[in-house]
Amino acid sequence: MRDRTKTKCYGEMFPDLSHLKINLSTEGKAFSVFVERIGIGVQRRELQVKQDEWDKCEDCPSFIGCYHLCAAKLLLWQGLQTVS
């Protein structure tokens, strides 16, 4: 039987894009994104890898399941964007 103990940060590697902040950093445990908007258009998009946190994630025994959950949440969020 697999150990089902999850860390507090389980599933939080990536920023939650459903709560994207404009002109502020949107944080996940191992990644952050920044979208700068001035006026009506987006001037800049940035992605930051928090290397120390990513290394901790990779060392975590729950890494694979956590990564799969993060990727699934991201893909589902992208799919929701296409719903009109």
C-alpha positions as a printed NumPy array, in Angstrom:
array([[  0.   ,   0.   ,   0.   ],
       [  1.272,   3.477,  -0.869],
       [  1.923,   6.068,   1.786],
       [ -0.92 ,   8.581,   1.358],
       [  0.63 ,  11.198,   3.637],
       [  0.736,  14.469,   1.739],
       [  2.721,  17.58 ,   2.505],
       [  0.911,  20.86 ,   3.161],
       [  2.109,  22.158,  -0.225],
       [  0.88 ,  19.092,  -2.185],
       [ -0.461,  20.216,  -5.564],
       [  0.822,  23.777,  -5.165],
       [  4.034,  23.726,  -7.245],
       [  2.543,  25.907,  -9.974],
       [  0.818,  29.254,  -9.466],
       [ -2.987,  29.095,  -9.444],
       [ -3.776,  30.832, -12.732],
       [ -7.454,  31.029, -11.829],
       [ -6.338,  33.703,  -9.359],
       [ -3.821,  35.432, -11.639],
       [ -2.791,  38.815, -10.287],
       [ -2.081,  41.587, -12.775],
       [  0.97 ,  43.75 , -12.036],
       [  1.783,  41.5  ,  -9.047],
       [  3.553,  38.179,  -8.842],
       [  1.317,  35.09 ,  -8.653],
       [  3.15 ,  32.508,  -6.573],
       [  3.334,  28.739,  -6.512],
       [  5.743,  26.774,  -4.365],
       [  8.327,  26.242,  -7.136],
       [  7.239,  28.697,  -9.848],
       [  5.865,  32.206, -10.068],
       [  4.454,  34.252, -12.918],
       [  4.218,  37.986, -13.437],
       [  1.949,  39.719, -15.943],
       [  2.401,  43.452, -16.442],
       [ -0.478,  45.37 , -17.924],
       [ -0.471,  49.081, -18.542],
       [ -3.567,  50.43 , -20.242],
       [ -5.397,  47.935, -22.415],
       [ -2.569,  45.572, -23.338],
       [ -0.121,  43.209, -21.668],
       [  3.41 ,  44.575, -21.883],
       [  5.326,  41.766, -20.218],
       [  4.994,  38.164, -19.036],
       [  7.603,  36.497, -16.853],
       [  8.038,  32.996, -15.491],
       [ 10.378,  32.378, -12.579],
       [ 11.644,  29.012, -11.393],
       [ 12.445,  29.025,  -7.688],
       [ 15.354,  26.613,  -8.043],
       [ 15.799,  25.906,  -4.314],
       [ 12.095,  25.114,  -3.949],
       [ 12.087,  23.005,  -7.123],
       [ 15.005,  20.994,  -5.748],
       [ 13.022,  20.42 ,  -2.536],
       [ 10.027,  19.323,  -4.598],
       [ 12.132,  16.821,  -6.532],
       [ 13.44 ,  15.368,  -3.258],
       [  9.93 ,  14.97 ,  -1.814],
       [  8.601,  11.385,  -1.741],
       [  5.258,  12.686,  -3.09 ],
       [  6.853,  14.484,  -6.053],
       [  5.39 ,  12.384,  -8.879],
       [  1.806,  12.5  ,  -7.634],
       [  2.102,  16.178,  -6.754],
       [  3.516,  17.014, -10.186],
       [  0.735,  15.067, -11.903],
       [ -1.898,  16.926,  -9.869],
       [ -0.305,  20.296, -10.688],
       [ -0.153,  19.459, -14.401],
       [ -3.766,  18.237, -14.381],
       [ -4.975,  21.431, -12.7  ],
       [ -3.106,  23.523, -15.263],
       [ -4.505,  21.563, -18.208],
       [ -8.044,  21.722, -16.86 ],
       [ -7.706,  25.467, -16.312],
       [ -6.574,  25.872, -19.92 ],
       [ -9.576,  23.856, -21.065],
       [-11.946,  26.03 , -19.058],
       [-10.63 ,  29.074, -20.907],
       [-12.118,  27.708, -24.135],
       [-15.636,  27.36 , -22.726],
       [-17.912,  30.158, -23.838]])
